[in-house]
């Protein structure tokens, strides 16, 4: 059963096993960011903590982030994520968002940044007034999936470098997996680790992951699941 944890007066995180999602409330409406892996009742969960109109924004469309999407009337998603969304069982009924867009919940503007790599349409959300970055799976201290369809480590590296260009605008990162929250100082380490993998300098070990033979590259700060070498 999902656990609802209040972060502050208008922000909640919902722990759904090995993944989490978020509920943000403004003065005019609320926004759910992702809907977990085992929470088809994500909308009802949001209604239990906020009385404002509720919309949904997906950081990306992997299956463990969209289990409750079907209940929402308004869904924001990067158009670059459409194929992945369809592959995961979603439909084409979403409002496209892109780099530079702002979703204002009422005295709570959220700015969108494209960060492809983990998936083609992965996005990060800057909660401007709270100085928080919500970055989906891309920034975490767990193991980041970078194998199989839709993954591209060559795109991931410049996406993480982009996050550093406005590092002065956020103090914490809210990840979908791993510890909560994480310090933004992990981002340069993720860049270095990804570069080591890309160059062939990183050492990994073969493991079985959900029936897939993959390489786990484990660093002291996080890990990456990559293609089997």
N, C-alpha and C positions, 0 to 999 in steps of 0.2 A: 504494500500500500504506500502511495506517495506521501511524503512528509513535507508539510508547508512550514517554512522557516521565515520569519519576518526579519529583514535586514535593517530597515529603518521605517519611518512612519508611512512611506508610500512605495516601498519596494519589498518584494518577497522572492525567495527562491524555492523551487519545488524539487525535492530530491526523489528521483524515480529510479531507484537502484543505482546503476553505474552512470547515469546521465542526469543532468539537471536542466530545468528551464526557469524562466523568470517572469514575474508580473510587475509591471511598472505603472504607477498611477500618476496622472496629472490632474489639473483642476477641471479639465473638460472631458477627458476619456482615459481609458487604461489600455495598455498594450501587453499582450502575452508574447514572449520571445521564445519560440519553439514550443513543442507540445509533447516531448518525451517519447519513450519507447513503449510504455505500458500504461498510458494515461489517456484513453479515449474520452475520459471525462475532464480533460484539461479545461474546457470552458466552464464547467460547473465548479472546478477548483478555483478558477479566477473569480467567479461570481461569489464565492464564499468569503472573499477578502475585499472586494471592491464593488461598489454600487454604480460606478461609472460605465458608460458604453465601452465595450471591450472589442478590440481588434487584435489581429495576430500578425507577427513578423517572424519569418523563418531565417535563421542565420545561414542555413543550407538545408538540403532536402534528403539527407540520409535517413534511413528508416527509423533510427532511434531518436529522431527529432520531429516527427510528423504524425505520431500515433493519434493525436486528437484533432488534427486539422479539419476533418470533415464537418465538425460542428460549428465552424466559424463562417460568418457571412463575408467578412473582410480579411483577406490574407495578402500580405506584402511579401514579395520574393524577387530575387534578382532574376531577370529573364535568362541570364546565362546558366541558370540552374534548372531550366524547364525540362531538359532531357533527363536529368538525374531525378527530378520530381516525378516525372512520368514513370521512370524505371522503378521507383520506390512505391508506386501505386497512387500517386497524386494525379490531379487533373490540371487543365489549363486555366482554371478560373482563379487567377490571382492578379493583384495589382503590381506591376513591375516597379522596382526601386533600383537606383543606381548610385554610383559615386557622386557625392555632393548633395543628394536629396536630404531633406529634413522632414521628419515626422514630429509635429508638435502636439504633445498631449495636453497642452494648456500649462503655460509657465514651466514646461519641461521639454525643451527641444532635443531631439535625438538626430545626430548626423550620421549618414551612411557612408561607409568606405568599402570599395571592392577589394577583397583580398583572395583572389583565386589561388589555387594550389591544392588544398585539401579536397576541394571540389571546384568546378569552374565558376560557380556563382556564390561562393562563400563570401559573406560580408561581415564587417565589424560595425558596431554601433557605439558611437560616442554619446554618452549621457552627459551633456555639456555642463549643466549646472552642478551635477554631483561628481564631476571629474572621474567618471568610471568608463572603462572600455569593456564592452561585451563582445567577445571575439569567437564565439562558437567553439569548434574543436581546434582551431589553429594555434591558439596560445593556451598552454596548459602544462602541468608537470606530470601528466600521465603519458600514455602511449598514443601517438598521433598516427592515424591510418594514412599511409602514403603508398598503398599498393592497389593494383586492380584498376578497373574502369573509373574514369573521371579524375584520377589523382595525377598531379604533375608537380614534382619537387622543383623543377626549373621555374615554375610560376610562383611557388610558395616562397622562395627566397626573397624576390623583390617585393612581394606582398608584406612580408615581415619587416623589410627595410622601410617600406612606406609607413608602417606604424610608428617607427622611430622618428619620422619627420615631424610628428606633432606630439612627441612624448611629453612635452610640457603641459599638455592639456588634460592628462589623466594621471591619477595616483594609484589606482588599482585596476586589475583585470578580473572580470568575472568569467571563468571558463565553464564549458559544458561538462567537462570531466575532470577528475583528479581533485586536488586540494582546492579549497575556496576560502578567500580569493587568492590570486597569485600576484606577486610583485612584478611590475613591468620590466624589472631588470632581467627577467627570464628571456625576454625577446631576443637580445643579442646572442644569448647562448643557443637558442633555437636556430638562429641564422647560421651560427658556426657549425652546429651539428649537421644541419641540412647540407651545408657546403662540403663537409667531410664525407657525407654519404655520396653526394653527387660526384665528387672527385675520386671516389674509390678508396679514400684513406681510412674510413671508418670500418671497424671490425664488427660484424654481426654474427648472430647464430640462427640456424634454421629452426623454426618451430612450426607446430600445427595450430592454426587459428581458425576455428569454426570450419574445419575441413579444408582449409587452404594452407599450402606450404608457403611460408613467408620468411623473410629475414627480419629479426628483431635487432635493431640498433639501440642499445641501452646506454644512455649517458647518465651522469649523476643527477642531472636536473630534470630529465624527461626521456622519452624514448620515441622511436619511429618504427612503425611496421612498414617494411619496404618489399620490393620485388625480390624473389629468390634469385640469388646469384649463382 
